[in-house]
Amino acid sequence: MNSVDKSAHQPRFVVTFNRNITLFTLIALPILCSLGIWQWHRAAEKHELETRYAQLHAQPPVTLTMENISDLPDYQRVMVQGYFDNDHTWLLDNKQRHGKVGFEVITPFVLTGGQRLLVNRGWLAAGDTRAQLPVIEDVPGQVTLFAELVSVVKHPLLDAHSERSDWPRIIMAIDVEDMNAQLQKDLLPRYVRLDEGSPGAFVTGWQAVNMTPEKHIGYAFQWFAMAFALVIWFVFANSNLVEYWRSRRQKNR
């Protein structure tokens, strides 16, 4: 008789949907899953980019000419000859190496054919104050540079406008049109980043990506974990799962 009464009062598993919780879950769950999938795809893209970067750097450098400058892929290693325009240099602001803030040094390079090419010479640490700019030594005479070719990516909020009228000038982004106006000479639409050891190079350490595939995968797992936690919360909030589970444990004792 006691066993029958105990079974009769055994609660059943019941789901009762809470309108607000259900609506929130229906909105948030697809967003969390989409963000996780997006980060996963970004990781694949970054991995492909790193692979292509390594393949291009394994090839011998190509002599850069006006005929091939538009056709060569980004990060193609190139060789150029000419001389630096030491009178005009821009400092690309807010660049970091090993946790230190500094500038990337951008100097025009006059090719043997007379065209001017922007050269990113690498990174220099900033001074103790904004007024204390790094010392940039001239690179005299004709030199041969080894570098990688890069396309200019225009930032919607940043440009090459500078508050300084003298040189070097501090800028926030490479903007060929603005830099043309400042220099009053035409610049080629693409630029190069110097190899370590090339004349005029500072700290290089170039990377194909600013965030590794591993970081994107980590972010993807975080979004998926949040989606999983949301599902668990939804189940507990819309059912008597806790009560049902406790009663089952007591029955099996």
LINWO-V497503 format. One record per run of one state. SS is the DSSP state (alpha for helix, beta for strand, coil for the rest). FROM is the first residue (numbers start at 1). LEN is the number of residues. If there is no record, write none. Layout:
# LINWO-V497503
ss = [SS;SS]
from = [FROM;FROM]
len = [LEN;LEN]
This chain:
# LINWO-V497503
ss = [coil;alpha;coil;beta;coil;alpha;coil;beta;coil;beta;coil;beta;coil;beta;coil;beta;coil;beta;coil;alpha;coil;beta;coil;beta;coil;alpha;coil;beta;coil;alpha;coil]
from = [1;2;9;15;16;19;58;62;64;77;98;100;112;116;126;143;152;169;172;176;184;187;195;203;204;213;238;239;240;241;253]
len = [1;7;6;1;3;39;4;2;13;21;2;12;4;10;17;9;17;3;4;8;3;8;8;1;9;25;1;1;1;12;1]
